[in-house]
Amino acid sequence: MMIITIDGPAAAGKGTLAAALAKHYKLVYFDTGMLYRAVGLGMVLDGLDPENEVAAEQKAKELTFEKMMALSTHQDFRSDIGGRAASKVSALPKVRAALLKMQQDFSKNPVFPDGTPANGAVYDGRDTGTVVCPHADIKFFVTASAEVRAQRRYKEFLAKGIQTTYEKVLADMAERDKRDSERATAPLKPASDAIFLDTSEMDAEAEVFTAIKEIERRLAGI
């Protein structure tokens, strides 16, 4: 059993790396951000304030895998609207508590989407190495400059037909970074034993190559 955690801010390259490592080591990929996006978008679609902790906690408790997957097909699930809502609900202690057990239980008995048992998991999130799986075998903290991350996300939005501007994406990202790093519960920060990766000047291939090299060094005890 091997658990790998990958934390970091939005558009740093966490998802790309997590998916590649899961494929390389034949592990299941768990995008924890989908949980918070589902709760946040659910609040928005119901006309509720994502910062309403009582209502958000109830949404989190009612969340099922099926509901999460249904919401993931909504046009705003991966938009800046979904991102802002996810960041707001993720700052609420009661929401995090409601979703934490689900994430931790999965690390003990990881399974692929078809129900087949897995030999481990790759977690992609913001506190997976510090709170969700503090005893993970390998931990990464992936980051990049705000300008690079905003440009990446802006291009993603344009490719999906989402109308916005680079300036708006950059401003939203700065606001989200501040909120995530300053929240009282599980603030965004690297675990003390995390491997730090700055992808500002890396393409996806270089990022994955560097990560695998670091993992092999850790596994070899170097």
N, C-alpha and C positions, 0 to 999 in steps of 0.2 A: 504494500500500500504506500503510495506516495501522494502527498498533498503539496501543491505549489500555489502560492498566493501572489497576485500581481495587483498592487495598489498604485494610485496616482491620480492626477487631475484629468479633467475631460480632454479628449483628443490627444492624449500623450502617446498613444499607441498600445494601450493595455489590451484592447479587444483583439487586435491583430496578433499580438504576441501570444495571448492566452489561447486563441484558436490554433495557432501554429504549434505551440508546445503540447496541447492536448492531442493533436494529430500525431506529432512526432513520438510521444511517449505512450500513445494509445490510452489516454485518460479522458474522463468526461469534462466538458467545459461548462462551468457554472458562472454565468454573467449575473452577479448579485444586483447590479444596477437595474436589471429588468424588474426586480421586485419593487424598488422604490419608484421607478417610472410608472409601473402599473397602479400603485397606490396614488401617486401624484396626479396622473392623467385621469384616474377615476374620480378624484376630487374635482378636477377642472370640468369634466364632462357633466358632473352633477351640480355644477354651479356653486361649489363649496370652496372656501378659502383653504389652500393647501397648508396654511399655518394654523388651522383649527385643529388642535391636538386631539380633542375628544373625537371628532368626526374622522380624522385621519387614522387614529388608532383602531376604530371600528372597521374602517376599510381594510386595514392591514390584517386584522383578525379574520375577516371574511374572504381574504384573497386565497384562491386556489390556483393550482398550476394551469387548469383549463381557462380560468378567468384571465390570468396573466397572458397566456398565449393569444387569447381573443383580443385583448387590448393592444398587444404588440403589433397587430395588423392595422391599427388606426394610423392615419397620416401624421398625427402629432406625437406619436409615441417616441420617435427619434428626433423630433424637431426641437427648436429652442424652447418652445412652450412646454414640451414634455420634460426637457432637461431642467428648466427652472422649477417646475413643480416637484420633480424628483429631489432636487437639492433642498427645497423647503421642507418636504415631509421627512427627509432623511435627517434633518436637524432636530426632529422631535423625539425625545427620549422614549416615549411610550410606543411610538411607531417602530423604532429600532429594536426595542425589547420584544415586540410582537413578532418581528421577522427574524430575530437573531437565532432563536431555537431551531427554526426551520433550516437555516443555513448550517448550523452546527451539527444537527442530526444527519444532514446529507453527507457531511465529511466522514461520518462513521460508517455509513452504508451507501457509498456513491453508486448510482446506476445510470446507464445510458437512457436516452429518451424512450427506447423500446422496452425498458425494464431489465435489460441485461446487466448483471453486476459488473462494476468497473474496478480496476486495480488502483484507483485513486482519482483525484480531481484537480483541475486547475481553476482557481477562483480569481475572478476579475472584479475589482471593486475599489473601495476607498479605505476600508478598515479591516480587510480580510486577514492581513498579517498581524494586526495589532489586537483585534477584538474577536473576530469570527474564528480564526484558526491560529491562535498565537503559538501553537506548537507545530506549525507546518514544517515540512522538511526543507523546503526552499521558499524564500520570500524575495520578491522584487518590488522596488519602488521605481516606477517609470514616470519621467517628466519630460518637459520640453518648454521652451520659452512661450509666453502667452501669445506672442505674435504668430509663431509657427503653428501653435495649436488652433488659434482662431482661423488662420488661413486654411488649415486642413478641414475644420468643421464647416467653414464657408463653402468650400468646394464640394463637400458631401451634400450640403443642403441644395446647392445648385444642381447637382447630378440627380437629386430626387425631385427636382421641380419645386423646391421650397423657396419662395421669394423672400429674400432678406438682404442685408448689406454686410460687408466685412466689418464696418465700424460697429454695427449693432451686435454682431456675433462677438467681437472683441470686448465690448462693454459688458455683455451678458456673462461672458466667461470670467472677466475680472470680478464681477459681482458674485458669481458662483464660487470662485476660488476663495474669496474672502469669507463667504458664509461657511463653506466646507472646512476651512482651516481654523475658524474661530468658534465653531459650535461647541457647546459645553460637553456634549456626549460624543465620544469617539471622533475627535477632530482628525482631519486629513493630515497624516504625518507618516514618515517611514518607520517601520519597526526597527529596533536597535540592531538587529542582525540581518536587515534587508540588503540585497544587492541593488545598488543605485545605478539606474540607466538613464542618461540624458539622450533623448532621441532627436534633438533639435536638428542635427545634421546627419541623421541616419535614415536610410530608406528601410522599408519593411524587411528586406532580405538581410541587411546588416544587423538590424535589431534582433532578429531571430537567431542569426549565427552567433552573435555575442552572448545572448542569453543561454543558448545550449552549451556553449563553451564554459560559461560560468557554472552551470548546473553540473556538468561533468566534472569540473574541478571540485565542487563541493562533495559530490558523491564519492570521488576518489580520495577525499580527505585532505586535499591540497589547500 
